[in-house]
Amino acid sequence: MAGIQVGIEGEGAPAAAEALLEIPEISGSYEVPTQREGTLAAIATIIGIVGGAAALAEQIRKWYQEWHKSHPGKQFDVVILDPDTGNRILLEDATLEEITEILKSLSK
């Protein structure tokens, strides 16, 4: 089963990845790649979801907004990689429909 990769960059990226994976409907893991000087990053891999993709997309969007709000003035970027197409979307600009479509790839 292919996983959805979520790249997180910014202050507190490992903690943000951990918080993302604490959403009860998500199963997966995260890793902190070797850091380049001054770069904070984590890569979460979602390997399974429970429940509807649309509801989970809303929870992911809420997680992003809450994390961004709790770190004002800090750079915080989240990129989701669609395993089917290889396309990347920036979560800040993604619609709920785009997030839902990517999550649906896990149920195939």
WOFEN-V600246 format. One record per pair of residues at least 4 apart in sequence whose ideal C-beta (glycine too) atoms are under 6 Angstrom apart, sorted by sequence separation. I is the first residue (numbers start at 1). J is the second residue. D is the distance in whole Angstrom. If there is no record, write none. Layout:
BEGIN
I|J|D, I|J|D
END
This chain:
BEGIN
9|13|6, 12|16|6, 35|39|6, 51|55|6, 94|98|5, 8|13|4, 21|26|6, 71|76|6, 82|87|5, 89|94|5, 94|99|5, 21|28|5, 49|56|5, 81|88|5, 8|16|5, 68|76|5, 8|17|5, 79|88|5, 80|89|5, 89|98|6, 32|42|5, 79|90|6, 30|42|5, 31|43|6, 17|30|4, 78|91|4, 30|44|4, 64|78|6, 29|45|6, 28|45|5, 14|32|5, 28|46|4, 28|47|5, 26|46|6, 27|47|6, 82|102|5, 27|48|4, 84|105|5, 80|102|6, 83|105|6, 21|44|6, 20|44|6, 25|49|6, 17|42|4, 25|50|5, 25|51|5, 13|40|5, 17|44|4, 64|91|5, 13|41|5, 14|42|5, 11|40|6, 13|42|4, 25|56|5, 9|41|5, 8|42|5, 7|43|5, 23|59|5, 5|43|6, 6|44|4, 57|96|5, 60|99|6, 5|45|6, 3|45|4, 4|46|4, 57|99|4, 3|46|6, 20|63|6, 57|100|4, 3|47|4, 54|100|5, 57|103|6, 53|100|5, 56|103|6, 53|103|4, 16|67|5, 53|104|5, 49|103|6, 49|106|5, 11|74|5, 10|74|6, 10|75|5, 10|76|4, 9|77|5, 8|78|5, 7|79|4, 6|80|5, 5|81|4, 4|83|6, 2|83|4, 4|102|6
END
